[in-house]
Every structure is written in C-alpha cells, then in structure tokens.
Amino acid sequence: MLTRADVEQAARRTAGLTRFTPVLEGDPENFPGPVWFKCEFMQHTGTFKARGALNRVLAAKERGELKAGVGIVVASGGNAGLANAYAAAQLGVPATVFIPAAAPALKVQKLKAIGATVVQGGAEYAEAYQAAVKHARETGAIYCHAYDQPEIVAGAGVVGLELLDQTGGVDTVLVAVGGGGLMAGVAAAVEGRAKVVAVEPDTAPTLNAALAAGVPVDVPVSGIAADSLGARRIGDIGFSVAVRVGVESVLVSDEDIVQARSNLWADYRIVVEHGAAAAYAALTSGAYLPGVGERVGVILCGANTDPATL
C-alpha cells in the first residue's frame, strides 16, 4: 500500500537531485478562489518523471541491486525513457531503452544524447515492453516501469508535498492521468489534506473506465494527448490509491485541451505539452467547477512539445 510515508522517503532520497519547481498563482479575476500552477514542466528532462526514475534507481542502489556494468532498462521512447536515462546518467550506470521501430528520430536522438543505448524493434509499445522485461531477466538490469512501480509512483508524489508546502495548503489538486503514476503519488502525498481530481482525455479514459468497471480495464486510446496520456489501462497502483483515497475523475475533449494549452501560453507565457494542459482544461472547460474560495492546485506536468504548434 503506497502511503505518504513512502512519498516522504522518496523526497529525502532524491533531495538535491531534483528541482524544487516553482508555483505560479493564477490571475484571481478568472477563478472563484485561489489557483496555483505547479510548474513541474521545469523539472529535469521536461517532466515529473525524472523524480520517480531517480527514486527507483537510488533505491535499487541502496539495496545493492544496481549493477554498475548493467544498469537499468526501460521500455519507452517518450518521457519515461528520457527520465530513466537521465537518472542512470546521474548515477553513472548504463541505461538501455527499448522503443518501437517507428519511434520518431528526434526521440531517439534525445535518448542517445543523454547516453542511453537505444534498441528499436517491433511495431507497438507492447513488443518493446516484452523485450525490456526479457533484457532485465537475462542481464540483471533494473527494470523501470513507466508508471506502475511503488518507487516510481512515490517519487512522482513528491510534487504533491512540494505543492502543499509552497501554497500553505490547497483544497483540491487537478492532475492529468494516463497510467496513473503521478495521480497516485500525489493522492498519497496529500491524503487527508486535499482531494484529488483526475483529469483524462475522453479519448483515453483509463481511470474513469476502471472506476466504472470496478477493476482496471483496457480502453481504446487516441487523441491529441495520446503521446503522453496514452496508456491503455490504469496501473494497479494508480487504481488502488484512487479507490482508497476517493479520487474523482473528470473527462475533457481534445478541443478543451487545445484551448487550455493556448490559454496557458496567451495568459502566462507557459508552454506545456497537451497532456499537461489536460489538467488545466478541467477548469477552462467547466469539467470541474470549484466553489467560491476553493483553493486549487493545477499540476502542469510536462513540456516536451513543439512550441510551433501553439
């Protein structure tokens, strides 16, 4: 069971290796109460995922599991791949990243620039995942899941601890959900102190569908935020924490996400990826309506995007 204690341990373990990202207060005339943007897109590698990756690798090192000549392995050509490659580089160990054959050349270049060994093959992520697991089993490399391992989730949750500290407390936290790692970590961090509202694209409603079914289920995935919120099923940790804490789920459309992303640029000169803008879209679209005086934190979780698309 993931708890605040796990998140606090992750905060101590990763102290000095992650950025204490800033908080920006939203224009008060636009909301019925205070709104703060947690600018986690300014984290190393451009997303919150560096926190969980560092916590995972450091914990493995503490337990004596991390082999200097073998390092870690991950299946992801996106944000998780970049984050885990970065974490490995900080500890001076190799990182092997399995990605589908059709992964964009730019992502491959970024991974190699960090120092990762990139292995391309297969048409889909599932094949890369199977290859990464096989590599871990055969070599002893530490497997780092994109979102569904306790240390990955606990590391992500440090964002929630920081948000409470920086604002003096909030009533509600809005957080985008794909596989649910960030949501689960934040929900554990703020449990008993604030409620968490999970915001999902209506084209990839992993948590929403799981809550309706009572168990994690596969969902079809598409839409503008699928590059970062494209998990086909909510993680087991994410689902268990959401049920325990009572996380609410709201859905937003692609149009809502695009508009929210544009608003962040126009009003605050903030550039984020579509997945990160989904959290703010809950407010701008009316999918979530805060009460008068309600203190709301919005986690802007990543900025690996092309500014030219704004």
N, C-alpha and C positions, 0 to 999 in steps of 0.2 A: 504494500500500500504506500503510495507516494504521499508524503506529508510536507508541511512547511519546514520541518527539521531537515529533510533531505535537501530542500532548496537552500536553506541557510548554510548547510555544509558545502554545497556547491559554490556559494558566494565566497566562503572562506578559501576554498581550494583554488578558485580562479582569480582571486584578488590580485590586482597588478598586471594581469594578463589580458583582461578585457577592458573595454572603455565604459566608463560611467556616463552613459549617453544622456544628453540634456533633455529637459522638458520645456515645451513652449506653451504658454497659455493662449487659448483661442480668443478671438475678438468677442468680448462679453455681450455685445449687442445682438449677436447671432444665435444665442442659446439661452434657455431659461435658467441656466445655472452655470457655474464654472466648468470649463472644458480644458483639459490639458492634453497635448500631443507628446507622447513619449517617443523621442526621435531615435529609435533603435536602428533605423536605416543607416545611422552613422557608425555602427559597430564594425569591427574588423570584417573584411570581405563583403560588407554591404548588407548583412542581415544578422538577426538574432542568433542564427545557427552556430556561429563561432563559439558562443557560450557553452552550449551543450557538447560540442565537439571537444573543447578543451577540458571540460569536466570529465567526459568519458575517458579520454586518453590519460589525463593525470591520475584518475582513479585506478586505471589499469596499471599504471606505473607504480603507484603506491602498493598495489597487491603483488607486484613482481611478475605480472603477466605480460608486460610490454617487452618485446624482444627487439633489441637495438637494430639488428640487421634485417628485421622483417617488417616491423612497424604495424601499420593499420591498413584496413581495406574498407571501401565503401562503394555502394552502387548508386551513383547519382552524377549526372552531368551538369546539375544545376547548383542551387545554393548549398545543399548539404555536401556535395562533392568539394566545392571551394572551401567551405568551413573546415571540413575534416582534413583536407590537405594543408590548410593553414595551421591547424592545431598540431599536426605531425611535424611540420617545419619548425614550429616553436620549440618542440622537444627534441629536434634533431634526429627524427626517425623517418623511415620511408613511408610513403603513402601510395597505395595502389587504388586507382579509381576505375571501376567498370562502368561503361556507358554504352547505350545503343549505338549501332553503326551510323545511324543518321543524325547523331547529335551535331549541333551547329559547330562549325570550325572555330568560331570565336570562343566558345566554352572550352574546347579542347586546348586552345592557346592559353587561356587563363589558368587552367589546371596545370599545364606544363610550366608556366611562368612561376607558379608557386613551388614547383619542384616535384609534382606528382608524376607517377608512372600511369599513363592512361591506356586502358585496354578497351578497344571498341569491338563490338560484335553483337549480333542478334538484332532483331527488328524492334523489340519493345523493352521497356524497363524490367519486366519480369525476368527476361533472359539475363540481363545484366546482374540482377539480384541473385539469381541462382549461381551464376559464375563467381560472384563475390563471396557467397557463402562457401562454395567449394574451395575457393582460394584460401579462405580463413581456416577451413578444416584441414587442408593439406599442408599449410605453411606455419600455422600458429599465429597468423596475423590477428590483431584485434579487430573484430567486425564492429563497425559503427553504423547503426541504423539511422535512417534519415529522421525518424521522429518517434520510434516506439521502443526505446530502451530507458530504464529508470534514470541513468546518469545523464543521458541526452535531455530528457524532459526536465530533470531537476536543474540542470544548467540553464535551460531556457527560462525557467521560472524566476531566476534572479531579476529579470526585467520587472516582475511584479513587486519584488521587495524594494527595488530602487524607486519605482513609481510612488509607492506609499511614502517612502522617506522624502522624496523630493516635493511632493504636494502637501504633505501633512495629513494625507488620507483622502480617499475618494469613496464614493458610494457605489460606483459602477465602473467596470473595466470592459471596454469593447475590444475584441481581439479576433482577427481573421483566423479561419480554420481550414486546414487541408487534411493532413494526417492527425492533427490534434495535439502535437507535442508542445507547442507554445501555449495553447489554451490550457492544457493540463497542468503545466508547470506554473503558469500564472494563477490558475484557480487554487492550486495547493498553497501557493505563496500568500494569497490574500484571503484564504478561507477564514470565515468568521469576522472578517473586516470589511469586505466588499463583495458585491455579487459580480459574476462574470457573464457577459453576453457574447456568445459565439456568433460570428457573422460569416455566412457562407454564400458563395455564388449559387444561384438557383440551378445552375448547370453542373454543380458538383457538391451536392448536399450530404456529405458523408455523415456528419453528426446528426443532422436533422433526421435523416433516414434511419439511423441507428436508434435514436430515441423513440421514433415511431414504432420500430420493429421490436424494440426491447433488447436487441443484440446488434453488434456490428454487422453490416451487410454491404455487399458490393453495390456501387452505384455507377451509372454511366457518367463519364466526365467529358466536358467540352467547355468552351467559353474562353473569354479573354484572359482570365486569370489562371488558366489550367497549367501554365508553366511553373507556377509556384504553389497553387492550391489544387493540384491535380491528382491527389491520392484517390484511389478507387474505394477505399474503405478506411473508416476511422480506426486509429490504433487502439489496441486493447487497453493501454494505459489511459489514453485520452478518454475512452468511453467510461472506464471505471471511475475516473476522477469526476467526469461530468455528472454522472449519476449520483455519486456520493455528495457532491457539493451543490447540486441543483443548478447546473449551468443552463441558461436559456439559449435557445437557438433562433436566429432570425435569418431570413434569406434576402439577398439583393440581386438585382439583374445586372447583366453586362452594361446596360446603359447607365445604371446607377453608379457602377464602379468607375466608368469612364468619366462621368460628371464629377464625382468626388475627387478623382485624381486631378482633373483640370482645376477644380476649386482650390485644392491644396497649392497648386502652382500659382494661380492667379491671386489668391489672398495672402499666401505666406511664403511664396517662392520655395516651396518644398517639392522636391522631385522624388516620387516613390514608384515602385512597380505596381501593377494592377492589383496583385494580391494584397499588398499593404493598404492600398486605397479602399479595399473592401470594408475594412473596419470603420473608416470614416463615412463610407456610403450608408451605413446604418443610420447615421444622424441626418445626412443631407437628403436622403430619400424618404425619411419618416418611418423606416422599418423599425427603428427604435425611437420612442418618444420619451425623453427624460422629463421628470417632473420639475416643478418650479424649485429652484435652489439645489437640484440634484447635481452632485459633483461627479463628473465623468472623465475617465482617463481613456484615451484612444491610443492604442499601440500601433505605431507605424513601423512595421517590422522589417522592411527591406526596400532597397533601391537599386537592384540590379536590373536596370531598364535602359531603354534608349530615350534620352530626353527629346530627341527629334520627333517622337510620337505624341508629344503633348499638344 
